[in-house]
Amino acid sequence: MTEADTVLTGGAIFTGSGHPLDGFAVIIRDGRILDVVPEQQAHAHTGASTRVVDLDGALVAPGFQDAHVHPVGAGIELLQCNLTEAEDADDALRRIGEYATANPDGWILGGGWSMDHFAGGAPTRTALDAVVGDRPVFLSSRDHHSIWASTSAIRLAGVDETTPDPVDGRIERESGGFPAGTFHEGAADLFAAVRPVNDDDLSYAGLLKAQDELLKLGITGWQDAMIGSAAGLSENLGAYLRAVDEGTLVAHVVGAQWWSRSEGAEQVATMIARRDEVAALRSDRFQIGTVKIMVDGVAENHTAAMKAPYRDAHGHDTDNAGLSFIDPGLLRGYVTALDREGFQVHFHALGDRAVQEALDAVEAAREANGPSDGRHHLAHLQVVSEDDAARFATLDATANLQALWACHEPQLDTLTLPFLQEGAVNRQYPFGDLARNGARLAAGSDWPVSSANPVEAIHIAVNRVSPGSGDEPLGGAHQRINLSTAFAAYTSGSAYVNHRDHDTGRIAAGYLANLVVLDPNPFAVPAEDIHRSEVVSTWVEGEPVYTRAD
């Protein structure tokens, strides 16, 4: 028998699908899984130098893969004015004031504020001015679809009551028309000429900081959902290339090149050249054969593209049904061209009209080009019609779930559901419908929009309520998915999307030993306790890259 470098024994093994195995051991050699054998046979692979790890009843699973995340921006926010832990508006302003005191010069940059902490989801410039004076401030919301600016920043940008709303965004205004301080979607670009750009060293530091945080959560690979510069985030390709060059990129990463909605099909040639340039590095850690297209916005600021109009505060229909950022006819042409060139397309599609338009584009590509290995996927999927839920499997489009959002919480209950049509609550994040219709499932977090913790997201996918909540399951109990399905989405499902299913996402002979150990075993506790499972260790290519301090 071949002597193992490491043997993991004494726990359950989730192999990437189905129910976990009991009474088996994982045998690791040269960074790969040599075999999965009955525990009584493990001694045959154990030599003097073999590291034997007693799992003590914990679960070992393939390392999680986050299929939609923004690590560079998230890491930078952790290093700047970070509001993600603020409990309410007063706490956010307190944190801003403390940051301003500790960093007395120049612009104040950062983000993470929650819309539900502020009336109408729109914080004001005057509130900022009260704590920072005349300093320019530019802070992204938690979901990065809105920004909060001070009066100084607004004046430096040359924005006033005469500035029209851009076609792809909206400015919140005071009674006289002057900007109130919140800028939604494309309106954030009004600050592009004056807002400081993060330098290369900060972007690199942000990537490494984010990688540390993700490894602690058992995440060994991801798809960066924005390679480029947009939505208030700085260019990030250089950070990844530097990490590849310096050997500091531990995780396996797919980058999705950002599709600029202000440009057209001429972008394809540039994206091909960039993809080929990265491919020439022959890195096993990083490639950029994906393109990210924003089809619409978000429901809480009424820019998600819906089939029916939003309602006003009195329950009456408005003339707004959200924004299709790209004309549906053009979208079909762009996706067909990208598919023909071998790209995967990663869609942001949140409203039901956006989902339909994205699926129509995939269908057009299939009709024009025939079957491909593009593995196109649609992320977010907040509202999906029953008819469109059935189209995913037919079109071989993957549903990319951000499961942490699939429960009642203040932003949904106060800023979204009251403004949607009657009964819309029943179509929120319909994971159960997608699974029953045979859709492939992947999973991601959209961090820093929300927590990157896969265990927290899996808990909600299974329960449809947040831990300790007395709420009804969002959309009904039939939209729950079982624990094995949720784990598969975050492992083998995301590996499929990342074109890494040949060597990651499963525990099987020949696969890379990219693993996560969780205790307690989430399959051995009641569903309401899944969230209590914690990462004990994370392994990449057979070596521990994170170990919990006992």
Secondary structure, 3 states (H helix, E strand, C coil): CCCCCEEEECCEECCCCCCCECCEEEEEECCEEEEEEEHHHHHHHCCCCCEEEECCCCEEEECEEEEEECHHHHHHHHHCEECCCCCCHHHHHHHHHHHHHHCCCCCEEEEEECHHHCHHHCCCHHHHHHHHCCCCEEEEECCCCEEEECHHHHHHCCCCCCCCCCCCEEEEECCCCCEEEEEEEHHHHHHCCCCCCCCHHHHHHHHHHHHHHHHHCCEEEEEEEEECCECCECCCHHHHHHHHHHCCCCCEEEEEEECCCCCCCCHHHHHHHHHHHHHCCCCCCEEEEEEEEECCCCHHHCCCCCCCCCECCCCCECCCCCCCCCCHHHHHHHHHHHHHCCCEEEEEECCHHHHHHHHHHHHHHHHHHCCCCCCCEEEECCECCHHHHCHHHHHCCEEEECHHHCCCCHHHHHHCHHHCCCCHHHHECCHHHHHHCCCCEEECCCCCCCCCCHHHHHHHHHHCCCCCCCCCCCCCHHHCCCHHHHHHHHHHHHHHHCCCCCCCCCCCCCCECCEEEEECCHHHCCHHHHHHCEEEEEEECCEEEEECCC
